[in-house]
Amino acid sequence: MKHLLKLQDLDKNEILDILNLADQLKYENHNKIEHHILKGKTLGMIFQKSSTRTRVSFETGMYQLGGQALFLSNRDLQIGRGEPVEDTARVLSRYLDGIMIRTFEQSEVEALAKYGSIPIINGLTDYCHPCQVLADLMTIREYKKSFDGLKFCFIGDGNNMANSLIVGAITMGMECSVACPDGYKPDAQIMKWANENGKFTCSSDILECAKNADVLYTDVWASMGQEEEKAEREKIFKDFQINDNVMAVANDNAMVLHCLPAHREEEITAKVFEEHANEIFDEAENRLHAQKAVLVKLMQD
């Protein structure tokens, strides 16, 4: 594992290695055991999209690992004024020990890895969000103890979260269903891969997708960059909500996850959100631990 560009780059054993290390680091963190594994290391964090969880978790994670993180806004970098990404990659590789980037185009992340000589971590693109899904898998295993025999159901827009969740669920051996409106399906190549590698369905029938689910997951109807579509999307997605009707067809002990921020009474009711708040905020916390595990795997000497 040289980089974390997308979840498809990792096999089941590599994901398990990350999750096992994340569990260890979480235990040490909760028990006030310092783990300065990356002492003297510097992570550059390039943000072309705003962030709460990604910035705070990576910055805190590097501090807890004994290193430091530099916040690099596209307003501050020459890349925001037209410097080619390949030049930025080669320059920053001479200063830093790793780069985390949160941006729009997946190609930009891939170019950093191609032209740079240090580990690159995808903190989110329009195509995928591998760091979030590693935290999601960590949380599912915490609550369910194993991935074996689980059914995972995503309800909402077939966006970057759906793309990465499909890969994560299928790779770890879960059955995966996605409920989304026609015209808003996940990436076609990812769905093709899922059908070839596991049990996968994609449908606009929400209750059928949620039937017997062990894990239900949703995301906002309009992601960053789609604000102008918000009103139109509210009409299209109005029925794609995790509510009591959906919970009634899922398994009795089904857990609910949300990558946050959540818009209550849109993609999830306030009632269901609060009933599953412990799971959702454990999931948010696990961003810190899962990402620390990735940092160690990529940046440790």
DAUR-V517504 format. One record per residue. RES is the residue in one small letter. NEAR is the number of other C-alpha atoms within 12 Angstrom. D_FIRST is the distance of its C-alpha to the first C-alpha in Angstrom with 1 decimal. Layout:
RES;NEAR;D_FIRST, RES;NEAR;D_FIRST
This chain:
m;26;0.0, k;25;3.8, h;35;5.8, l;41;7.4, l;38;10.1, k;39;11.4, l;39;11.3, q;32;11.9, d;22;8.3, l;25;7.7, d;20;10.1, k;23;12.6, n;15;11.5, e;24;8.1, i;35;10.4, l;26;13.0, d;22;11.0, i;33;10.7, l;37;14.3, n;27;15.6, l;27;14.5, a;37;15.9, d;30;19.1, q;23;19.4, l;33;19.1, k;33;21.6, y;17;24.0, e;18;23.9, n;23;24.5, h;15;27.4, n;11;28.8, k;11;28.8, i;15;26.6, e;20;25.0, h;26;21.4, h;23;21.1, i;26;17.7, l;30;17.1, k;23;20.7, g;20;21.4, k;29;18.3, t;33;18.9, l;41;17.2, g;38;18.9, m;39;19.5, i;43;20.9, f;32;23.1, q;30;24.9, k;25;25.5, s;26;27.2, s;24;25.6, t;18;26.6, r;28;23.9, t;41;20.9, r;32;22.6, v;24;24.2, s;31;21.2, f;47;18.8, e;34;21.7, t;27;22.8, g;40;19.4, m;41;19.0, y;27;22.6, q;35;22.2, l;37;19.3, g;24;21.7, g;30;20.4, q;28;21.8, a;32;21.1, l;29;23.0, f;29;24.3, l;28;24.5, s;24;26.7, n;24;27.1, r;16;30.7, d;15;30.0, l;24;27.7, q;20;28.9, i;25;26.5, g;18;28.9, r;13;31.7, g;13;30.3, e;15;28.2, p;18;25.7, v;30;22.1, e;24;21.1, d;23;23.5, t;33;22.3, a;36;18.7, r;23;20.0, v;24;22.4, l;33;20.2, s;26;17.6, r;18;20.6, y;19;21.4, l;28;18.3, d;35;15.1, g;43;13.3, i;47;14.7, m;49;15.0, i;47;17.2, r;40;19.6, t;36;21.4, f;28;23.1, e;24;21.6, q;26;18.2, s;21;18.9, e;33;19.0, v;39;15.5, e;28;14.4, a;24;16.9, l;37;15.6, a;33;12.2, k;23;14.3, y;23;16.8, g;29;15.2, s;26;13.7, i;33;11.9, p;36;9.1, i;41;10.6, i;46;11.0, n;46;13.3, g;49;16.2, l;43;18.2, t;36;19.5, d;32;22.4, y;34;20.1, c;40;17.7, h;40;17.0, p;44;13.7, c;49;14.3, q;45;17.8, v;43;16.9, l;50;14.6, a;46;17.8, d;50;20.0, l;51;18.4, m;43;18.7, t;39;22.3, i;37;23.2, r;30;22.2, e;22;24.2, y;25;27.2, k;23;27.0, k;13;25.5, s;20;23.8, f;29;22.7, d;18;24.9, g;20;27.8, l;32;27.1, k;37;28.1, f;47;26.3, c;48;28.4, f;54;27.7, i;52;30.9, g;48;31.2, d;39;29.8, g;41;27.2, n;37;25.2, n;41;21.6, m;44;21.7, a;46;23.1, n;42;20.5, s;41;17.6, l;52;19.8, i;52;20.6, v;47;17.1, g;45;16.4, a;46;19.8, i;38;19.8, t;36;16.3, m;39;17.7, g;26;21.0, m;33;23.2, e;36;26.0, c;44;25.6, s;46;28.5, v;48;28.8, a;42;32.2, c;38;32.7, p;28;35.7, d;18;36.1, g;19;34.7, y;27;31.9, k;29;29.6, p;37;25.8, d;27;24.1, a;19;25.7, q;16;22.7, i;33;20.9, m;29;24.2, k;20;24.5, w;22;21.1, a;34;22.1, n;21;25.4, e;15;24.0, n;22;21.5, g;24;23.6, k;28;26.7, f;31;26.9, t;33;29.8, c;39;30.5, s;29;34.1, s;28;36.4, d;24;38.0, i;34;36.7, l;30;38.5, e;25;37.5, c;35;33.8, a;45;34.2, k;29;36.3, n;27;35.2, a;34;32.0, d;38;30.4, v;47;28.2, l;51;29.6, y;53;27.7, t;48;29.0, d;38;28.5, v;37;31.1, w;41;33.0, a;31;32.6, s;29;29.4, m;24;29.2, g;16;30.8, q;18;32.9, e;14;35.6, e;12;38.3, e;16;37.6, k;19;38.1, a;15;41.7, e;14;41.0, r;26;37.9, e;25;40.0, k;16;42.4, i;24;39.8, f;34;37.7, k;27;40.6, d;28;40.4, f;40;36.6, q;43;36.8, i;47;35.8, n;33;39.3, d;21;41.6, n;19;42.1, v;37;38.4, m;35;38.1, a;21;41.2, v;24;39.5, a;30;36.2, n;21;36.1, d;18;38.1, n;19;35.3, a;31;32.9, m;40;30.7, v;46;30.4, l;45;27.4, h;44;27.5, c;44;24.8, l;31;27.8, p;25;30.0, a;29;32.4, h;22;35.6, r;22;37.9, e;23;40.3, e;32;38.2, e;39;35.1, i;40;35.9, t;28;39.2, a;19;39.8, k;17;41.0, v;33;37.9, f;34;35.6, e;20;37.6, e;22;37.8, h;28;34.0, a;23;33.4, n;19;32.0, e;33;29.2, i;33;28.5, f;26;28.5, d;30;26.5, e;35;23.9, a;34;24.3, e;34;24.0, n;41;20.8, r;44;19.1, l;40;19.5, h;44;18.0, a;41;15.0, q;47;14.1, k;46;14.8, a;40;12.3, v;46;9.5, l;53;11.1, v;38;11.2, k;29;7.6, l;28;6.9, m;34;10.5, q;26;11.9, d;12;13.4
